[in-house]
Amino acid sequence: MGEEKSYPYKGQAVIPRLEKQANGKYAACFTIHAGKDRTGEIRYARGVPTIEFDSEDEALGYILDFSGDWIDQNPI
């Protein structure tokens, strides 16, 4: 993923960082920030090692599903 995009959800921002691994798969790295504009504190961060996926779309889908569930269970 070239440009860093954020996805707002319930007053927070999910920022995916898909990293292509040597094996050709994508690692689902991301952060969840307080505030829709990404300037708030980091509430959750997942880096490598993490779950790997065959495509960027699969990795992004996982990130958004996981993040939505996490935010629902850990409201501000």
GROMACS elastic network, one bead per residue, 0.5 to 0.9 nm:
[ bonds ]
;  ai    aj funct       b0    kb
    1     4     6  0.72757   500
    1     5     6  0.88256   500
    1    16     6  0.86677   500
    1    17     6  0.71074   500
    1    18     6  0.60616   500
    1    19     6  0.77531   500
    1    56     6  0.78964   500
    2     5     6  0.89052   500
    4    15     6  0.70911   500
    4    16     6  0.73262   500
    4    17     6  0.72346   500
    5    14     6  0.85501   500
    5    15     6  0.61920   500
    5    16     6  0.70870   500
    5    17     6  0.87650   500
    6    13     6  0.59127   500
    6    14     6  0.54336   500
    6    16     6  0.70302   500
    6    36     6  0.84907   500
    6    37     6  0.83256   500
    6    38     6  0.75997   500
    7    12     6  0.82802   500
    7    13     6  0.54333   500
    7    15     6  0.64833   500
    7    16     6  0.84496   500
    7    36     6  0.81384   500
    7    64     6  0.82031   500
    8    11     6  0.66191   500
    8    12     6  0.55606   500
    8    14     6  0.62339   500
    8    15     6  0.88667   500
    8    35     6  0.82881   500
    8    36     6  0.54124   500
    8    37     6  0.80904   500
    8    38     6  0.89183   500
    9    12     6  0.52610   500
    9    13     6  0.61225   500
    9    14     6  0.74133   500
    9    36     6  0.75017   500
    9    67     6  0.87957   500
    9    68     6  0.71557   500
    9    71     6  0.79850   500
   10    13     6  0.83319   500
   10    35     6  0.87557   500
   10    36     6  0.82080   500
   10    68     6  0.87864   500
   10    71     6  0.77310   500
   10    72     6  0.83893   500
   10    75     6  0.84527   500
   11    34     6  0.69037   500
   11    35     6  0.52262   500
   11    36     6  0.52663   500
   11    37     6  0.89467   500
   11    76     6  0.85703   500
   12    32     6  0.68786   500
   12    33     6  0.56691   500
   12    37     6  0.79008   500
   12    38     6  0.76090   500
   12    40     6  0.84352   500
   12    71     6  0.80575   500
   12    76     6  0.88236   500
   13    31     6  0.81635   500
   13    32     6  0.56391   500
   13    33     6  0.51385   500
   13    34     6  0.64912   500
   13    35     6  0.62294   500
   13    37     6  0.67836   500
   13    38     6  0.57363   500
   13    40     6  0.89001   500
   14    30     6  0.70764   500
   14    31     6  0.59243   500
   14    33     6  0.65282   500
   14    36     6  0.86754   500
   14    38     6  0.81641   500
   14    63     6  0.83072   500
   14    64     6  0.74758   500
   14    67     6  0.69467   500
   14    68     6  0.87964   500
   15    29     6  0.87578   500
   15    30     6  0.54718   500
   15    31     6  0.52844   500
   15    32     6  0.63153   500
   15    33     6  0.78594   500
   15    38     6  0.80669   500
   15    63     6  0.89911   500
   16    28     6  0.73414   500
   16    29     6  0.61243   500
   16    31     6  0.66331   500
   16    32     6  0.87668   500
   16    60     6  0.70593   500
   16    63     6  0.70088   500
   16    64     6  0.84988   500
   17    27     6  0.83029   500
   17    28     6  0.68999   500
   17    29     6  0.50567   500
   17    30     6  0.52040   500
   17    31     6  0.80871   500
   17    47     6  0.86363   500
   17    60     6  0.89798   500
   18    26     6  0.60862   500
   18    27     6  0.57185   500
   18    28     6  0.54185   500
   18    29     6  0.57485   500
   18    30     6  0.76369   500
   18    56     6  0.69314   500
   18    59     6  0.72530   500
   18    60     6  0.76675   500
   19    25     6  0.82985   500
   19    26     6  0.53938   500
   19    27     6  0.51134   500
   19    28     6  0.70448   500
   19    29     6  0.70920   500
   19    48     6  0.86184   500
   19    56     6  0.88986   500
   20    23     6  0.80806   500
   20    24     6  0.60876   500
   20    25     6  0.57347   500
   20    27     6  0.63447   500
   20    56     6  0.86768   500
   21    24     6  0.53452   500
   21    25     6  0.54549   500
   21    26     6  0.59406   500
   21    27     6  0.68421   500
   21    52     6  0.84803   500
   22    25     6  0.74697   500
   23    26     6  0.87449   500
   24    54     6  0.74899   500
   24    55     6  0.89173   500
   25    52     6  0.58673   500
   25    53     6  0.54085   500
   25    55     6  0.67421   500
   25    56     6  0.84970   500
   26    29     6  0.89689   500
   26    51     6  0.83395   500
   26    52     6  0.52574   500
   26    53     6  0.50920   500
   26    54     6  0.62624   500
   26    55     6  0.62851   500
   26    56     6  0.62525   500
   26    58     6  0.87343   500
   26    59     6  0.65937   500
   27    47     6  0.83097   500
   27    48     6  0.68934   500
   27    49     6  0.75308   500
   27    50     6  0.60024   500
   27    51     6  0.59565   500
   27    53     6  0.65205   500
   27    56     6  0.87292   500
   27    59     6  0.69845   500
   28    46     6  0.79224   500
   28    47     6  0.77253   500
   28    48     6  0.80095   500
   28    49     6  0.89238   500
   28    50     6  0.62928   500
   28    51     6  0.61368   500
   28    52     6  0.63877   500
   28    53     6  0.75638   500
   28    56     6  0.85804   500
   28    59     6  0.52736   500
   28    60     6  0.70300   500
   28    62     6  0.75234   500
   28    63     6  0.64220   500
   29    45     6  0.77383   500
   29    46     6  0.52264   500
   29    48     6  0.65331   500
   29    49     6  0.84818   500
   29    50     6  0.69672   500
   29    51     6  0.86264   500
   29    59     6  0.87209   500
   29    63     6  0.78220   500
   30    44     6  0.82792   500
   30    45     6  0.58968   500
   30    46     6  0.53757   500
   30    47     6  0.67282   500
   30    63     6  0.71483   500
   30    67     6  0.89676   500
   31    42     6  0.67673   500
   31    43     6  0.75281   500
   31    44     6  0.55804   500
   31    46     6  0.62946   500
   31    47     6  0.85102   500
   31    67     6  0.88050   500
   32    38     6  0.83188   500
   32    41     6  0.86089   500
   32    42     6  0.58782   500
   32    43     6  0.55229   500
   32    44     6  0.50901   500
   32    45     6  0.64112   500
   32    67     6  0.73390   500
   32    71     6  0.84665   500
   33    36     6  0.77333   500
   33    37     6  0.84485   500
   33    38     6  0.55738   500
   33    39     6  0.72148   500
   33    40     6  0.56077   500
   33    41     6  0.55671   500
   33    43     6  0.54612   500
   33    44     6  0.72201   500
   33    45     6  0.88404   500
   34    37     6  0.83460   500
   34    38     6  0.68718   500
   34    39     6  0.74211   500
   34    41     6  0.55027   500
   34    42     6  0.64338   500
   34    43     6  0.64630   500
   34    76     6  0.78198   500
   35    38     6  0.59548   500
   35    39     6  0.66562   500
   35    40     6  0.53207   500
   35    41     6  0.81408   500
   36    39     6  0.79179   500
   36    40     6  0.81822   500
   37    40     6  0.75207   500
   38    41     6  0.81154   500
   38    42     6  0.85523   500
   39    42     6  0.86756   500
   40    43     6  0.86712   500
   42    45     6  0.70769   500
   44    67     6  0.89828   500
   44    70     6  0.89160   500
   46    49     6  0.83999   500
   46    50     6  0.73562   500
   47    50     6  0.65115   500
   48    51     6  0.84143   500
   49    52     6  0.86341   500
   51    59     6  0.83724   500
   52    55     6  0.89138   500
   52    59     6  0.72687   500
   53    56     6  0.73247   500
   53    57     6  0.87148   500
   53    58     6  0.61086   500
   53    59     6  0.55366   500
   54    57     6  0.86389   500
   54    58     6  0.69840   500
   54    59     6  0.78332   500
   55    58     6  0.53456   500
   55    59     6  0.64219   500
   55    60     6  0.86925   500
   56    59     6  0.51133   500
   56    60     6  0.60298   500
   56    61     6  0.84964   500
   57    60     6  0.51188   500
   57    61     6  0.60421   500
   57    62     6  0.86129   500
   58    61     6  0.51232   500
   58    62     6  0.62838   500
   58    63     6  0.87075   500
   59    62     6  0.51864   500
   59    63     6  0.62445   500
   59    64     6  0.87762   500
   60    63     6  0.50075   500
   60    64     6  0.61918   500
   60    65     6  0.85509   500
   61    64     6  0.53227   500
   61    65     6  0.61439   500
   61    66     6  0.85268   500
   62    65     6  0.51791   500
   62    66     6  0.59498   500
   62    67     6  0.83189   500
   63    66     6  0.52663   500
   63    67     6  0.58788   500
   63    68     6  0.84369   500
   64    67     6  0.50979   500
   64    68     6  0.59776   500
   64    69     6  0.85659   500
   65    68     6  0.53041   500
   65    69     6  0.63451   500
   65    70     6  0.86546   500
   66    69     6  0.52631   500
   66    70     6  0.61004   500
   66    71     6  0.86156   500
   67    71     6  0.59775   500
   67    72     6  0.84160   500
   68    71     6  0.52332   500
   68    72     6  0.61197   500
   68    73     6  0.86667   500
   69    72     6  0.51192   500
   69    73     6  0.62721   500
   69    74     6  0.86235   500
   70    73     6  0.51538   500
   70    74     6  0.59935   500
   70    75     6  0.84771   500
   71    75     6  0.56688   500
   71    76     6  0.83237   500
   72    75     6  0.59146   500
